[in-house]
Amino acid sequence: MQRRAFLHNLAAVGAISCMPIFIQRSLAADGGAVSVDQLPKLEGDITLYLGRGEGGLYENVLEAIRKRNPKLNLKIRRGATAALANSIVAEAKAGVRRADVFWAVDSGAIGLVSDAGLARPLPADLTSQLKPGFQYPQWAPVTGRIRTLPYNTDRLTPEQIPESVMALADSDLSIGWAPAYASFQSFITAMRLLEGEKATEAWLRGVSRQATNYAGELGVVMAVERGEVDLGFANHYYTLRLKNGKPNAKVDLAFTKNDAGCLVNASGILALSDGDLPINFIRYLLTKEVQAYLASEAYEIPLANGVKPPQGLPALDTISPPKVDLTQLADLRPTLNLMRRVGVL
């Protein structure tokens, strides 16, 4: 859905029995998550630190929230997620609090802030709206993304792809990757936590012998589809977006089992200041309507209960992601040191 159409639908107050502006989008979701018509109006001043993400789709959500809440004075500071997290911690050390809410596109940045003791506890009625395994006391995952192996369907069959990501280091498959990309670095951090540093170093050295570097993971998926490499490492939504625009694309998704290769990471939000306003602001991002919008337009995985996943993606309960506390992905420095030592950065 284009930005104008989304905002038009959200602004259609009174068009159908005076329904609030998000209600029409709730038809795409069923049960579990709260609908926006159940939420209190937002009033007052609030400053959001927003990690850049999803090509302006997050901005569309924020603009819709503004339109629904004319007495809300929402100020936004935009930047790279990791840089904003470091700013929040540095400001706190200086005795300053400029942000009331932090919406990060990567859970590692959330972990950096929460580990510094700056996140406010969230009420149980809010966290209980989230799927099992994504309920944290001090932050709310908003949408998820699965690490996948996009593969060229002319070059490989699913049976030729190992079920273990670690086995790829000893395979003869050509591989595309984007080591400088934040999601890839979170993936390697998860591998380091699950497999240990020595095994991760050996894996990086093995894969690097057969890997081609790309600037980002969309580039990886496009290279796979063109047949430049057999398969790659990328978040799931890049493949789904490519296939949406090119239904006959020669690419499909494979999933490893119980390892970092199928890590489910998440964007997330936390409250930094006291009071009802930051908490109620977070509630809006977990509504049926916002969750359904991000699923249909960004192909992200809705993490509030009862909202349908994006088309073309298996349900979370049909894959086997590893059990990782996502906030532990904040421990990024050892990962970067390891990648530099191996020479992939």
Helices and strands as residue ranges (DSSP letters): H 3-10, G 23-28, G 36-38, E 44-51, G 54-56, H 57-68, E 72-79, H 81-93, E 101-104, H 107-115, H 124-127, E 140-152, G 158-160, G 165-170, E 175-177, H 182-195, H 197-208, E 211-213, H 217-226, E 231-232, E 234-235, H 236-245, E 251-254, G 260-262, E 264-271, H 276-285, H 288-297, E 301-302, G 316-318, G 326-330, H 333-342
